[in-house]
């Protein structure tokens, strides 16, 4: 019985270490993408594109429109 408890605790500790490592990696990836300037103004002769489509009732309702 004691062997099963030790194995269970060992698996739980390895799981927590892996989960923490995964969480830290996601944090650094998120931080890297936040610092990227994705919405810079375009250079040169650019045209603004706006798509006015048919509104979908459930999605507009959930957005509060």
FIKEDREN-489565 format. One record per residue: residue in three letters; x, y, z of N, C-alpha, C, O in turn. Coordinates in steps of 0.1 Angstrom, whole numbers, plus 5000, padded with zeros to 4 digits. Layout:
<selos>
ALAXYZXYZXYZXYZ/...
</selos>
This chain:
<selos>
UNK500849885000500050005000500950135000500650224993/UNK501950125008502850245009503550274995503750384992/UNK503850164987504450184974503450254965503950344957/UNK502150234965501250294957501050444960500950524951/UNK501150474973501050614977502250694972502150804967/UNK503450634974504650704969504650724954505050824949/UNK504150624946504050634932503050744928503250824919/UNK501950744935500950844933501450984935501251084928/UNK502151004946502751134950503751174939503851294935/UNK504551084935505651104925504951154912505451254906/UNK503951084908503251124895502551264897502651344887/UNK501951284908501351414911502451524910502151634904/UNK503551504916504651604916505151634902505351744898/UNK505351524894505751544881504751614872505051694864/UNK503451584875502351654868502351804871502251884862/UNK502551834884502551984888503852054882503652164878/UNK504951984881506152044875505852074860506152184855/UNK505351974854504951994839503952104837504052174828/UNK502952104846501852214844502452354846502152444839/UNK503352364856503952494859504852534847504852654843/UNK505652434842506552464830505652514818506052604812/UNK504552444816503652474805503152614807503052694797/UNK502652644819502052774822503152884820502752994814/UNK504352874824505352974822505652994808505853104803/UNK505752884800505952894786504852974779505153054770/UNK503652944782502553014777502553164780502253254772/UNK503053194792503153334797504153404788503953524784/UNK505353344786506353404778505953424763506253524757/UNK505253324758504753334744503753454743503753524734/UNK502853464753501853564753502553704754502153794747/UNK503553714762504253844764504953884751504953994747/UNK505553784744506253804731505253864721505653954714/UNK504053804720503153844710502453984714502054054705/UNK502354014727501854144731502754254727502354364724/UNK504054234727505054334723505154354708505754454704/UNK504554264700504654274686503554384681502454384686/UNK504054474673503154584668502354524655502854544644/UNK501254474658500454414647499554514640499154494628/UNK499254624647498354724641498954854637498354964639/UNK500154844632500854964627500155014615499554934607/UNK500155144613499555204601500355154588501555154588/UNK499555124578500255074566501055184559500655304560/UNK502055154552502855254545502555244530502255134525/UNK502555354524502255354509500855374506500055404515/UNK500455344494499055364490498155244494498055144487/UNK497555264506496755154512495355194512494955314513/UNK494455104511493055124511492455054523492754934526/UNK491555124531490955064542489754974537488955024529/UNK489754854542488754764538487754734550488254704561/UNK486454754548485454734558484454634552483954664541/UNK484154534559483254434554481954454562481854434574/UNK480854484555479554494561478754384556478154384545/UNK478654274564477954154560476654144567476154244574/UNK475954034565474654014571474953984586475653884589/UNK474354054595474654024609473953894614472753874610/UNK474653824621474053694627473453734640474153774649/UNK472153704641471453744653472053694666472253774675/UNK472353564668472853524681474153594685474453624696/UNK475053614675476353664678476253814682476953864691/UNK475453884674475254034677474554044691474854134698/UNK473653954694472953954706473853934718473754004729/UNK474853844717475753814727476753934729477253944740/UNK477054004718477954124719477254244725477954344729/UNK475954244727475254354732474754454722474354564726/UNK474754414710474254504699472754484697472254554688/
</selos>
